[in-house]
């Protein structure tokens, strides 16, 4: 037995000596080398992406505006004060950018105070409310990037507002907003909630917030402006602006005129029935008179038409679509009913110019289509809408109720 123990001990000692004599592994910092994913899968993604770009260069049937006298000099327009144009980047949040711009102009109109408010702050809380309704409706509620102008005032009433300088929603070194990945993560999570019947509202909202906090940051609950401590609610109060003073004006035949109705488009995800539906002549006359009286408006409608060119930044209705004299309530409703007029985009109408007896409207825009010219040019970030285009393709606008006193009186 002693012999076995001795032999075992000698074996252990020999093993330890051999191990100690082995060459120790070295470690170095090594340059990353792409593998199968980068060399094959990623290249396939890029190949398809390039092919899609090529597809986009195919000929499009568009209006030829080359020889037309279009008033594209911003300085020719009578306009209200508005902040400089700001880009919504690759985020489907035009509704927030256009309406925040409108509210900034309203603050200046009423109080001669220039402020820059945070669009992402409104977007953040709108997503929270979308998720809340998704839970309450057990998945029977839309959760997308789009919304409507009156969502901004809804969120302001509930959550207040903050200056953009304290919350710009730009993280990870981004210069422009990008919500694609964030939205996909939230949407995927809500799909799993529905699939697993996991309708715990507190947990769902907490998860949605955590996703947004990572991508666009957590909104501040307090901050300092000009030496004054504020919460979002107290800052809204300091602006001396009442979200209840803004109204939605709509014009379509499918609902009764002179009633508050639902605007039946997907982005009206909470089914708001606060749209005052008026005849088309009233709709157009209200725009015409209001901008001349110094009232701007957040306006929404269709921007994917043969007469809408980013090269000229002008929007017109070509005669091969419909002659001007035939644009009326029926042609407008016909296009909405057959989905050739859709609720594409929200913008800020800030000015007007009359040429040859016809009105053109100056449209401040946050999307990329209005930025294809020189960034130093005065028309950078603006469109020029002919009155016929507004009449046929713009479906609604948000405005201060003081601008539409006659409409409000009739609604009483």
C-alpha positions as CSV (number, residue, x, y, z in Angstrom):
1,X,0.0,0.0,0.0
2,X,2.8,2.3,0.9
3,X,4.4,1.5,-2.5
4,X,1.2,2.5,-4.3
5,X,1.0,5.9,-2.4
6,X,4.7,6.5,-3.2
7,X,4.2,5.8,-6.9
8,X,1.1,8.1,-7.0
9,X,3.0,10.9,-5.3
10,X,5.9,10.6,-7.8
11,X,3.3,10.7,-10.7
12,X,1.8,13.9,-9.3
13,X,5.2,15.5,-8.9
14,X,6.2,14.6,-12.5
15,X,3.0,16.0,-13.9
16,X,3.4,19.3,-12.0
17,X,7.0,19.6,-13.3
18,X,5.9,18.9,-16.8
19,X,3.1,21.4,-16.6
20,X,5.4,24.1,-15.2
21,X,7.8,23.6,-18.1
22,X,5.0,24.1,-20.7
23,X,5.2,27.4,-22.6
24,X,2.6,29.8,-21.3
25,X,0.0,31.2,-23.7
26,X,0.5,34.8,-24.9
27,X,-2.2,37.4,-25.4
28,X,-2.2,40.3,-27.9
29,X,-4.6,42.9,-29.2
30,X,-5.5,41.8,-32.7
31,X,-7.2,43.8,-35.4
32,X,-10.7,42.6,-36.1
33,X,-11.0,40.5,-39.2
34,X,-14.4,40.2,-40.9
35,X,-15.9,36.8,-41.2
36,X,-18.7,35.0,-43.0
37,X,-21.3,37.5,-41.8
38,X,-19.4,40.6,-43.0
39,X,-18.0,39.0,-46.2
40,X,-21.2,37.1,-47.3
41,X,-24.3,38.1,-45.5
42,X,-23.6,41.8,-45.1
43,X,-22.5,42.0,-48.8
44,X,-25.8,40.4,-49.8
45,X,-27.7,43.0,-47.8
46,X,-25.7,45.8,-49.5
47,X,-26.3,44.2,-52.9
48,X,-30.0,44.2,-52.4
49,X,-29.9,47.7,-51.0
50,X,-28.0,49.0,-54.0
51,X,-30.5,47.2,-56.3
52,X,-33.4,48.9,-54.5
53,X,-31.6,52.2,-55.1
54,X,-31.4,51.4,-58.7
55,X,-35.1,50.6,-58.8
56,X,-35.8,54.0,-57.4
57,X,-34.1,55.6,-60.3
58,X,-36.6,54.2,-62.7
59,X,-38.6,56.8,-64.6
60,X,-41.5,58.3,-62.8
61,X,-44.5,59.9,-64.6
62,X,-44.4,63.5,-63.2
63,X,-45.6,67.0,-64.1
64,X,-43.1,69.0,-66.1
65,X,-42.7,72.3,-64.2
66,X,-39.5,73.3,-66.0
67,X,-41.0,76.2,-68.0
68,X,-43.5,77.4,-65.4
69,X,-43.3,80.7,-63.5
70,X,-43.4,79.3,-59.9
71,X,-42.9,81.8,-57.1
72,X,-40.0,80.0,-55.3
73,X,-38.4,83.1,-53.7
74,X,-39.1,82.8,-50.0
75,X,-38.7,86.6,-49.6
76,X,-41.7,87.2,-51.9
77,X,-44.0,85.6,-49.3
78,X,-45.8,87.4,-46.5
79,X,-45.1,85.2,-43.6
80,X,-45.4,84.8,-39.8
81,X,-42.5,84.3,-37.5
82,X,-41.3,80.7,-37.3
83,X,-38.1,79.1,-36.0
84,X,-35.6,77.8,-38.5
85,X,-36.4,74.6,-40.2
86,X,-35.3,71.5,-38.3
87,X,-35.1,67.9,-39.7
88,X,-37.1,65.0,-38.4
89,X,-34.4,62.7,-39.9
90,X,-35.4,59.1,-40.4
91,X,-38.3,59.2,-37.9
92,X,-41.9,59.1,-38.9
93,X,-42.8,62.0,-36.6
94,X,-43.7,64.8,-38.9
95,X,-46.9,65.3,-36.9
96,X,-44.9,66.4,-33.9
97,X,-42.3,68.5,-35.8
98,X,-45.0,70.4,-37.8
99,X,-47.3,71.1,-34.8
100,X,-44.5,72.0,-32.4
101,X,-43.3,74.5,-35.0
102,X,-46.9,75.9,-35.3
103,X,-47.1,76.2,-31.5
104,X,-43.8,78.1,-31.4
105,X,-45.2,80.5,-33.9
106,X,-48.3,80.9,-31.8
107,X,-46.3,81.7,-28.7
108,X,-44.5,84.4,-30.7
109,X,-47.8,85.7,-32.2
110,X,-49.4,86.1,-28.7
111,X,-46.5,87.0,-26.5
112,X,-43.6,88.0,-28.9
113,X,-41.5,85.3,-27.2
114,X,-39.1,83.1,-29.2
115,X,-38.8,79.6,-27.8
116,X,-37.6,76.2,-29.3
117,X,-39.6,73.3,-27.9
118,X,-38.8,69.6,-27.9
119,X,-40.5,67.5,-30.6
120,X,-39.0,64.2,-29.2
121,X,-40.5,64.9,-25.8
122,X,-44.0,64.7,-27.3
123,X,-43.0,61.6,-29.3
124,X,-41.8,59.8,-26.2
125,X,-45.1,60.3,-24.3
126,X,-47.2,59.6,-27.4
127,X,-45.5,56.1,-27.6
128,X,-46.3,55.6,-23.9
129,X,-49.9,56.4,-24.5
130,X,-50.1,54.2,-27.6
131,X,-48.7,51.3,-25.6
132,X,-51.2,52.0,-22.8
133,X,-54.1,51.9,-25.2
134,X,-52.6,48.7,-26.8
135,X,-52.9,47.0,-23.4
136,X,-56.3,48.4,-22.6
137,X,-57.7,47.3,-26.0
138,X,-55.9,43.9,-25.8
139,X,-53.9,44.5,-29.0
140,X,-56.8,46.1,-30.9
141,X,-55.1,49.5,-31.3
142,X,-52.4,50.7,-33.7
143,X,-48.8,51.1,-32.6
144,X,-46.9,52.9,-35.4
145,X,-44.7,56.0,-35.7
146,X,-47.5,58.1,-37.2
147,X,-50.0,60.3,-35.4
148,X,-52.0,63.5,-35.8
149,X,-51.4,67.1,-35.0
150,X,-53.9,67.1,-32.0
151,X,-51.8,64.4,-30.4
152,X,-49.3,67.1,-29.6
153,X,-51.8,69.2,-27.6
154,X,-53.1,66.0,-25.9
155,X,-49.6,65.1,-24.7
156,X,-48.9,68.7,-23.7
157,X,-52.0,68.7,-21.5
158,X,-51.0,65.5,-19.8
159,X,-47.2,65.7,-19.6
160,X,-46.3,69.4,-20.2
161,X,-43.5,70.4,-22.5
162,X,-39.7,71.0,-22.3
163,X,-37.2,73.1,-24.3
164,X,-35.4,71.2,-27.1
165,X,-32.0,72.1,-25.6
166,X,-32.8,70.0,-22.5
167,X,-34.2,67.1,-24.5
168,X,-33.3,66.6,-28.2
169,X,-33.7,62.8,-28.4
170,X,-30.3,62.4,-30.0
171,X,-28.0,59.8,-28.5
172,X,-25.1,57.7,-29.5
173,X,-23.6,60.5,-31.5
174,X,-26.5,61.0,-33.9
175,X,-27.0,64.3,-35.7
176,X,-30.5,63.3,-37.0
177,X,-33.3,61.3,-35.5
178,X,-33.6,57.6,-36.3
179,X,-36.4,55.7,-34.7
180,X,-36.4,52.6,-37.0
181,X,-34.6,50.2,-34.6
182,X,-36.3,51.6,-31.6
183,X,-39.8,51.2,-33.1
184,X,-39.0,47.6,-34.2
185,X,-38.0,46.7,-30.7
186,X,-41.1,48.2,-29.2
187,X,-43.4,46.6,-31.8
188,X,-41.8,43.2,-31.4
189,X,-42.1,43.4,-27.6
190,X,-45.9,44.3,-27.9
191,X,-46.4,41.4,-30.3
192,X,-45.0,39.1,-27.6
193,X,-47.2,40.7,-25.0
194,X,-50.3,39.9,-27.2
195,X,-49.1,36.4,-28.0
196,X,-48.5,35.5,-24.4
197,X,-51.6,37.4,-23.0
198,X,-49.3,39.3,-20.8
199,X,-51.5,42.4,-20.2
200,X,-49.7,43.9,-17.2
201,X,-49.9,47.6,-18.0
202,X,-47.3,48.7,-15.5
203,X,-44.7,46.2,-16.8
204,X,-45.5,47.0,-20.4
205,X,-45.1,50.7,-20.0
206,X,-41.9,50.2,-18.0
207,X,-40.4,48.1,-20.8
208,X,-41.5,50.5,-23.5
209,X,-39.9,53.4,-21.6
210,X,-36.7,51.4,-21.1
211,X,-36.4,50.8,-24.8
212,X,-36.9,54.5,-25.6
213,X,-34.5,55.5,-22.8
214,X,-31.8,53.5,-24.5
215,X,-32.4,54.9,-28.0
216,X,-33.5,58.5,-27.5
217,X,-32.9,59.1,-23.8
218,X,-35.2,59.6,-20.8
219,X,-37.0,63.0,-20.7
220,X,-36.1,65.2,-17.8
221,X,-38.5,65.6,-14.9
222,X,-36.9,68.9,-13.9
223,X,-34.6,71.4,-15.6
224,X,-33.4,75.1,-15.4
225,X,-34.4,77.8,-17.9
226,X,-32.9,81.3,-17.4
227,X,-32.1,80.5,-13.8
228,X,-35.6,79.2,-13.1
229,X,-36.3,75.7,-12.0
230,X,-39.1,74.0,-13.9
231,X,-40.9,70.8,-14.4
232,X,-42.5,70.1,-17.8
233,X,-45.8,71.1,-16.4
234,X,-44.6,74.4,-14.9
235,X,-42.7,75.2,-18.1
236,X,-45.9,74.8,-20.1
237,X,-47.6,77.1,-17.7
238,X,-44.8,79.7,-18.0
239,X,-45.4,79.8,-21.8
240,X,-48.9,81.1,-21.2
241,X,-50.4,79.0,-23.9
242,X,-53.5,76.8,-23.5
243,X,-53.6,73.6,-25.5
244,X,-57.4,73.6,-25.4
245,X,-57.4,76.8,-27.6
246,X,-56.3,74.9,-30.7
247,X,-58.9,73.2,-32.9
248,X,-58.9,70.8,-35.9
249,X,-60.6,71.9,-39.1
250,X,-61.5,69.1,-41.6
251,X,-63.3,69.0,-44.9
252,X,-64.7,65.8,-46.4
253,X,-68.1,64.7,-47.6
254,X,-68.3,61.3,-46.0
255,X,-69.3,62.9,-42.7
256,X,-71.9,65.7,-42.0
257,X,-70.7,69.2,-42.3
258,X,-70.9,71.5,-39.3
259,X,-70.4,68.7,-36.8
260,X,-67.4,67.3,-34.9
261,X,-66.5,64.1,-36.5
262,X,-63.8,61.4,-36.5
263,X,-61.1,61.8,-39.1
264,X,-60.9,58.2,-40.3
265,X,-57.3,57.7,-41.1
266,X,-54.9,55.2,-39.5
267,X,-52.8,57.9,-37.8
268,X,-55.8,58.9,-35.8
269,X,-55.1,55.8,-33.7
270,X,-57.2,56.9,-30.7
271,X,-60.2,57.7,-32.9
272,X,-60.5,61.3,-32.0
273,X,-63.9,62.8,-32.9
274,X,-62.8,66.4,-32.4
275,X,-62.5,67.4,-36.0
276,X,-64.8,70.2,-37.1
277,X,-66.0,69.2,-40.6
278,X,-66.7,72.2,-42.9
279,X,-67.6,72.6,-46.6
280,X,-64.6,73.0,-48.9
281,X,-65.3,76.6,-49.7
282,X,-65.2,77.4,-46.0
283,X,-62.1,75.4,-45.5
284,X,-60.2,77.3,-48.3
285,X,-61.5,80.7,-47.3
286,X,-60.5,80.1,-43.7
287,X,-56.9,79.3,-44.8
288,X,-56.9,82.3,-47.1
289,X,-58.1,84.8,-44.4
290,X,-56.3,83.3,-41.4
291,X,-52.8,83.5,-42.9
292,X,-53.4,87.1,-43.9
293,X,-54.5,87.9,-40.4
294,X,-51.2,86.5,-39.0
295,X,-52.4,83.0,-38.0
296,X,-50.3,80.1,-39.2
297,X,-51.5,76.5,-39.1
298,X,-50.3,72.9,-38.9
299,X,-51.6,71.3,-42.1
300,X,-51.8,67.7,-43.2
301,X,-52.5,65.7,-46.3
302,X,-51.1,63.9,-49.4
303,X,-47.6,64.7,-50.7
304,X,-47.1,61.8,-53.2
305,X,-48.5,63.2,-56.4
306,X,-47.4,63.8,-60.0
307,X,-47.5,67.5,-59.3
308,X,-45.4,67.4,-56.2
309,X,-41.7,67.8,-57.1
310,X,-38.8,68.0,-54.7
311,X,-36.7,69.3,-57.5
312,X,-38.7,72.5,-57.7
313,X,-40.1,72.2,-54.2
314,X,-43.5,73.1,-55.7
315,X,-46.8,71.3,-55.4
316,X,-49.4,71.8,-58.1
317,X,-52.3,69.9,-59.6
318,X,-51.5,69.1,-63.3
319,X,-54.4,69.5,-65.8
320,X,-53.8,65.9,-66.9
321,X,-54.9,64.9,-63.4
322,X,-57.9,67.2,-63.1
323,X,-58.5,70.7,-64.5
324,X,-58.6,73.5,-61.9
325,X,-62.3,74.3,-62.5
326,X,-63.2,70.7,-61.7
327,X,-61.7,70.6,-58.2
328,X,-64.5,70.5,-55.8
329,X,-65.9,68.5,-52.9
330,X,-66.7,65.5,-55.1
331,X,-63.3,65.2,-56.7
332,X,-61.7,65.7,-53.3
333,X,-63.8,63.0,-51.7
334,X,-63.4,60.7,-54.6
335,X,-59.7,60.6,-54.2
336,X,-59.9,60.1,-50.4
337,X,-62.4,57.3,-50.8
338,X,-60.3,55.4,-53.4
339,X,-57.1,56.0,-51.3
340,X,-55.4,58.1,-54.0
341,X,-55.4,60.8,-51.4
342,X,-53.8,59.6,-48.2
343,X,-52.8,61.2,-44.9
344,X,-49.1,61.2,-45.7
345,X,-47.5,64.2,-44.0
346,X,-47.9,67.0,-41.6
347,X,-46.3,70.5,-42.3
348,X,-46.5,74.1,-41.1
349,X,-48.2,76.7,-43.3
350,X,-46.3,79.9,-42.6
351,X,-46.9,82.3,-45.4
352,X,-48.7,83.3,-48.7
353,X,-48.0,85.0,-52.0
354,X,-50.5,86.1,-54.7
355,X,-49.4,85.7,-58.3
356,X,-51.7,86.2,-61.3
357,X,-54.7,86.3,-58.9
358,X,-53.9,82.9,-57.4
359,X,-52.6,82.1,-54.0
360,X,-49.4,80.2,-53.3
361,X,-48.6,79.0,-49.7
362,X,-45.2,78.8,-48.1
363,X,-44.9,75.5,-46.3
364,X,-42.2,74.9,-43.7
365,X,-41.3,71.2,-43.7
366,X,-39.2,68.8,-41.5
367,X,-38.8,66.0,-44.1
368,X,-35.9,65.4,-46.4
369,X,-37.7,66.2,-49.6
370,X,-37.6,69.9,-49.0
371,X,-33.8,69.8,-48.4
372,X,-32.5,68.8,-51.8
373,X,-31.2,72.2,-52.5
374,X,-28.4,74.3,-51.1
375,X,-28.5,74.3,-47.3
376,X,-27.5,78.0,-47.3
377,X,-30.3,78.9,-49.7
378,X,-33.3,80.8,-48.1
379,X,-35.8,78.2,-49.5
380,X,-34.0,75.3,-47.7
381,X,-36.7,73.3,-45.9
382,X,-39.7,74.9,-47.6
383,X,-42.3,74.0,-50.1
384,X,-44.5,76.2,-52.3
385,X,-48.1,74.9,-52.6
386,X,-50.4,76.2,-55.2
387,X,-53.9,76.8,-53.8
388,X,-55.4,74.1,-56.1
389,X,-53.1,71.6,-54.4
390,X,-54.3,72.6,-51.0
391,X,-57.8,72.4,-52.2
392,X,-57.5,68.9,-53.6
393,X,-55.0,67.2,-51.4
394,X,-54.7,68.9,-48.0
395,X,-57.3,67.4,-45.7
396,X,-57.1,69.2,-42.4
397,X,-55.4,71.8,-40.4
398,X,-54.9,72.8,-36.7
399,X,-55.3,76.5,-35.8
400,X,-56.0,78.8,-32.9
401,X,-59.7,79.1,-32.2
402,X,-59.6,82.9,-32.4
403,X,-58.8,82.6,-36.1
404,X,-62.1,80.7,-36.7
405,X,-64.5,82.5,-34.4
406,X,-67.3,82.4,-37.0
407,X,-66.9,78.6,-37.3
408,X,-66.8,78.2,-33.5
409,X,-69.9,80.4,-33.1
410,X,-71.8,78.2,-35.6
411,X,-70.6,75.0,-33.8
412,X,-72.2,76.3,-30.5
